[in-house]
Structures are given as C-alpha cells and as structure tokens.
Amino acid sequence: MKNKLILKRNKKKLKVRSKIAKNTKLLRISVFRSDKRIYAQVIDDRAGVTIANSSDYVLQGNKKVTKTEKAKSVGIELGKKLIDLKRLEAVFDRGHYKYEGRVKALCEGLREAGIKI
C-alpha cells in the first residue's frame, strides 16, 4: 500500500517537474511541506546549486499563528532574499502537493514580496 502511494506521488512530481523543466533560464522555487513545518528553497538548475532557503523553523516566536500564516511569512522572507540577490523572476515547483492551503499561501507571500512567478 505504501509503495503505491510513493509511486503515485513520484509520478505526479515528475509530471509537474516536466512542465517546469522547459524554462531553464529561470530559478526554481521548490517546496516541502510536512505536518508541522514548511520549507522552501531557490535552486539554480543550470549550476545545480541552492541559492537561498527559508523555513518556518526560523520564524518561531511567542505569539500563536496558524500554519498558513507561517507559510505566507516564509514566502515573504524568501522573496526578500531573492530581491537582495536582484532576481525578480522564478518558477514555482509545488512538487506533488496540490496548489491550495499552505503551498498557495507561500506562493502568495512570494508575489507579495515582489517576485514574478
């Protein structure tokens, strides 16, 4: 049962990645979402290096916020890092996740920071 789930996820991830791979001139923003946290990293596929990353692990504070609000703040922080690097365009790699909830909030945070996706 678990193997079928892994195969299904990998198939969906490859389908999304194949559409993104056509545009190799732009940076790729990859997202990983766990039950508690969300992570995002900016990858330059031509050089094969990670340029910047951000997660809600760093953004912990004393006040209580929802996971969706944390995801949006991760997007804003990553957007600021990209602007500091003078990179204003990127493609969004959601992996096998649906574009809803925390993944969507992270993307909206990037757009709010000024990154064109």
C-alpha positions as CSV (number, residue, x, y, z in Angstrom):
1,M,0.0,0.0,0.0
2,K,2.8,2.4,0.9
3,N,4.7,1.6,-2.3
4,K,1.7,2.5,-4.4
5,L,1.4,5.9,-2.6
6,I,5.1,6.6,-3.2
7,L,4.8,5.7,-6.9
8,K,1.7,7.9,-7.3
9,R,3.5,10.9,-5.6
10,N,6.6,10.4,-7.8
11,K,4.5,10.2,-10.9
12,K,2.7,13.5,-10.1
13,K,6.0,15.2,-9.1
14,L,7.6,14.2,-12.4
15,K,4.6,15.5,-14.3
16,V,4.8,18.9,-12.6
17,R,8.6,19.0,-13.0
18,S,8.5,18.2,-16.7
19,K,6.4,21.4,-17.3
20,I,8.9,23.4,-15.3
21,A,12.0,22.0,-16.9
22,K,11.1,23.7,-20.2
23,N,12.0,27.1,-18.7
24,T,15.6,26.5,-17.5
25,K,16.5,30.2,-17.7
26,L,14.6,31.0,-14.5
27,L,15.3,29.9,-10.9
28,R,13.1,27.2,-9.4
29,I,11.4,27.6,-6.1
30,S,10.9,24.1,-4.6
31,V,8.5,23.5,-1.6
32,F,8.5,20.8,1.0
33,R,5.6,20.6,3.4
34,S,5.5,18.4,6.5
35,D,2.7,18.1,9.0
36,K,4.2,20.8,11.2
37,R,6.5,22.8,9.0
38,I,7.0,24.2,5.6
39,Y,10.3,24.7,3.8
40,A,11.2,26.4,0.5
41,Q,14.4,26.8,-1.4
42,V,15.5,28.6,-4.5
43,I,17.5,26.4,-6.9
44,D,19.6,27.3,-10.0
45,D,19.2,24.2,-12.1
46,R,21.8,25.2,-14.6
47,A,24.5,25.5,-12.0
48,G,23.0,22.8,-9.7
49,V,23.1,24.9,-6.6
50,T,20.7,26.1,-3.9
51,I,20.8,29.9,-3.8
52,A,18.6,30.7,-0.9
53,N,16.2,28.9,1.5
54,S,13.7,29.7,4.2
55,S,11.5,27.8,6.6
56,D,9.1,28.5,9.4
57,Y,11.5,26.9,11.8
58,V,13.5,30.1,11.8
59,L,10.4,32.3,12.2
60,Q,9.3,30.9,15.6
61,G,8.0,33.4,18.0
62,N,6.0,33.7,21.2
63,K,2.7,34.6,19.6
64,K,0.4,31.8,18.2
65,V,-0.1,31.9,14.4
66,T,-1.6,29.4,12.1
67,K,0.4,27.2,9.8
68,T,-1.0,29.1,6.8
69,E,0.2,32.4,8.2
70,K,3.6,30.9,8.8
71,A,3.8,29.7,5.2
72,K,3.0,33.2,3.9
73,S,5.7,34.7,6.1
74,V,8.2,32.1,4.7
75,G,7.2,33.2,1.2
76,I,7.7,36.9,2.1
77,E,11.1,36.2,3.7
78,L,12.3,34.1,0.7
79,G,11.1,36.9,-1.6
80,K,13.2,39.4,0.3
81,K,16.2,37.2,-0.1
82,L,15.6,37.0,-3.8
83,I,15.2,40.7,-4.2
84,D,18.6,41.2,-2.3
85,L,20.1,38.9,-4.9
86,K,18.5,41.0,-7.7
87,R,16.5,38.0,-9.0
88,L,12.9,39.0,-9.6
89,E,11.5,36.1,-11.6
90,A,11.2,32.4,-10.8
91,V,9.1,29.3,-11.5
92,F,7.2,27.6,-8.6
93,D,7.7,23.9,-8.2
94,R,5.0,22.6,-5.9
95,G,6.1,19.0,-6.2
96,H,3.3,16.5,-5.6
97,Y,1.3,18.9,-3.4
98,K,-1.9,20.5,-4.5
99,Y,-1.9,24.2,-5.0
100,E,-4.0,25.0,-2.0
101,G,-3.6,25.9,1.6
102,R,-0.1,26.4,2.8
103,V,1.5,25.9,-0.6
104,K,-0.7,28.6,-2.1
105,A,-0.1,30.9,0.9
106,L,3.7,30.5,0.4
107,C,3.3,31.4,-3.3
108,E,1.1,34.4,-2.5
109,G,3.8,35.6,0.0
110,L,6.4,35.4,-2.7
111,R,4.2,37.5,-5.0
112,E,3.5,40.0,-2.2
113,A,7.3,40.4,-1.7
114,G,7.6,41.4,-5.4
115,I,8.7,38.1,-7.1
116,K,7.1,37.4,-10.5
117,I,6.0,33.8,-10.7
